[in-house]
């Protein structure tokens, strides 16, 4: 097995996949803790479906780099979900469900009407569940993913205290003069960036797993916010690398394999937490 891995490391596409996978896993885990604690775990589903709809439009329009179209659309959806969540007539969970279902439906409808592909079902399945696309990334894709990921990490580190404040007591933070609306919008934008980055790795339907599993695994063992965040990041990176290695060696779907490893990690952490 080790010899096989060393053989595959000779190829640049494997290195690119590992770099992108690790950076995406790190970003997802950092924001995942905040989302779980704020009970916004399913915002990932809503935004991933919005990204699917945008990707469908980009495919139909034959946009050469779909990310440049999908990213702003997903960011807009994130801001809309946040604003709708503050509306007394449309609660946050209702707005997420509305955007999620409508984007998924319109995306699939447009692909059926306008797609020239002979394998529509295969294209849709690939977009929803991921495929080997993470293993076909170009150098430009990796640079873009790395740049956006570094930006997310820098934001989290610089504004760690403020993120901590709005996570646990947003009302108290607001009463102390913090512009909580700005930070909530910033978090929504960053989540949208993570969603778009993650589509190449696990597909639009499995993105929430990258956000949720590392956080809830860490919470089984630790109770301190900083400890949970650090362990979540480490476990997410380990699971992503393990999933990619298994996928390369066994020929399994990359996204599904990573999510399966994440679930196994959760089970292990749950057992450890019970024994402590």
Secondary structure, DSSP 4 states (H G I P E B T S, - for coil): -HHHHHHHTTSHHHHHHHHHHHHHHHHHHHHHHHHHHTT-TTHHHHHHHHHHHHHHHHHHTT-SSTHHHHHHHHHHHHHHHHHHHB-SSSBHHHHHHHHHHHHHHHHHHHHHHH---S-HHHHHHHHHH--GGGGG--HHHHHHHHHHHHHHHHHHHHTHHHHHHHHH-HHHHHHTT--HHHHHHHHHHHHHHHHHHHHHHH-TTSHHHHHHHHHHHHHHH--SHHHHHHHHHHHHHHHHHHHHHHHHHH---HHHHHHHHHHHHHHHHHHHHHH-
